[in-house]
């Protein structure tokens, strides 16, 4: 089993606040400067300088369009090694809270003694503050999934991107009493401006090990098979309570998938914990409680 190194621990705990740009972005800036100087020194070679810059932009764009890439900065695609060794997994639930789906999700999680992380949209949290507080009150975690979940998020400049994330951060902290420590970009898409914004706001970017594509796939067995494929300690799974596709009988796909997924995890001896619990070097009280609840739910 491979596990990520401690270099994946939250940037929020890194002491170096003086170098906000990821190494690749810094190298890109140098590449631009070098191409510019080359074109000045040898004007006839300007097409080569333009091609060098275009190639660099293509790589940066690909890094932003590939949700699991680390080219644009730190990005959790798996839990840290200590959590994987404890056989922890993280179920992350995006785009809510949703008054038609989230309450039933909370009941299913309780019934299986599982804890989850809800990546909430700021505007949805403001529309359903009591539901947002209930998520936290029942031992789960609320984290930042932007303020409006704009499909243009990855096209925003640094100021608009910072405003979008900070607005959600303020609303979620105000509603739940806990400032989020993790951020997920809408659809996982981003650009090079994101990393410095997250560092300033003390947020760790999280993508996933596998996602269910449950906003578009309507067949629960299909979504479950995708999520359960080689499920192992350290996995981060992504599903949706908001924007959820509906099965043929009108049920949100997540509600049809969750019981089978949680039973499968338990059969493998895996414990579903929140991202803050998984980030602790020593198991926290909620992880211990989740393990006990999972054991009693299976007996
Ligand atoms: Zn989303």
Boltz pocket constraint, residues with backbone or C-beta under 6 A from the ligand:
constraints:
  - pocket:
      binder: B
      contacts: [[A, 94], [A, 95], [A, 145], [A, 149], [A, 185], [A, 186], [A, 187]]
      max_distance: 6.0
